[in-house]
Amino acid sequence: MGRGDKKTKKGKRFAGSYGKTRVRKEKTEQNFVKPKDKKEEVIVEKKAAPKKKTTTKKKATKKDK
């Protein structure tokens, strides 16, 4: 009475079969997924990103003692 027994629900689930002990659900309108309406795509123009300011790094100088 385990997985290998095709007469039990557990055995039917393991084998992936249906029958009297594991009956399929009836198809109803509730079980079906309704397709979603297609929404109109809104096109948004992207503005160009402002240019980054480039700065030069100052070289470190040795201090006189």
N, C-alpha and C positions, 0 to 999 in steps of 0.2 A: 504494500500500500504506500508506494512512494512515487518517485519521479518516473520510474520505468513502467508503472502500471497505467496503461492507457484507458482504464475504466474509471479512473478517479480524476477529479478536477486538476489536481496537481500534475498528474501524468499527462493530461490533455494540454495543459499550459506548457509543459516541458517539451512535448512533441510538436506543439503549435497546431493542434487539430481541434475540431469542434465536433459536437455530437449531442446526445441526450443529456449527459452530465455537464457539458459546457456549451450552452446554447448561445448563439450570436444575438446581439441586440438588434431589434428591428430598426430599420432606417426611418427616421422621422425628420420633419423639417427643422427641428431643434438641433439635430446632430450636424446639419450642413452649415458650413461657414459661408456667410454671404460675402460676395466680393465687394470691396470698398469702392466708393465712387472716386473717380480720378479727379483730383483737385487741379485747378488751373495753376500752372507754374508761373510764379511772378519772377520776372527777370529784373535783377537789381544791378545797376552799373556800379562797379567798384571804382573808387577814386584811387589815383596813383598814390602810393605811399610817399611821404615827404622824404627827400634825400637826407641821409645821415651826414652830419658834419664830421669831417675828418680832421683830426688834430695830430700833430707830430709830438712824439714824446721827447721830453728834454733829457739830454744825456746827463748822467750823474757825473759830477766833477769832484775830484779829490780836494778837500779843504787843506789849506796850508796851516801848518802848526806853528 
